[in-house]
Amino acid sequence: MATAILHSLKLGAYTAIALYVVFIAVVTIVSLNHQLSASTSASAHTSVVALDRAADQAKGRAS
């Protein structure tokens, strides 16, 4: 009986460790994904602002 209890505890510990590893992996991936998408959108926004300024300067020179 004691062997069955120890086996059950080991199985529970292995399950808990596996779930913890999966949780850390998911949090890391979501965090990296958020940072990548935020930097991409910031970069795109900067490019649009630069293009708008260049267009305004070109209009000023043309008139």
N, C-alpha and C positions, 0 to 999 in steps of 0.2 A: 504494500500500500504506500509506503514512504517513497518507493521508487516511482510509482505512478504520479505522486504529487510533485516530486522533483522534476519529472519529465514534463509535466504540465507547466510548471513554473518556467522551465527553460524555453518551452515553446512560446509562452507568453512574452518572455524577455526578447526572444528573437523577433517576434512579431512587432513588439514595441520599437525595437531598434530599426527594423525595416521601415516602419511607418514614419519614424523620425527622419531617416535618410531621405525618403520620398518627399516629405514636407520641406526639408531644407532645399532639395533640388528644385521643387516647384517655386518656392519663394525666390530663389536665386534667378531662375529663368524669367519669372514675371518681372523682377526688379531690373534685370538687364534689358528685357524687352521694352519696358517703360522708358529707361534711359536712352535707348537707341532711338525710339520713336520721338522722344522729346527733342533730342539733338537734331534729328532729321528735319522736324518741323521748324525748329529755330533756324536751321541753316536755310531752309526754303524761304522762310519769312525774310531773312537777311538778303537773299538774292532778289526777292521781289522788291524790297525797298531800294536796293541798289539800281535795279532796272527802272523803277519809277523816277528816281533822281536823275538818271541818265536821260530819260525821255524828257523830263522837265528842262534840263539843261539844253538839250537839242532844240526844243521849242523856243527857248529864250534866244538862242543863237540865230534861229531861222527868222525871228521877227525883228 
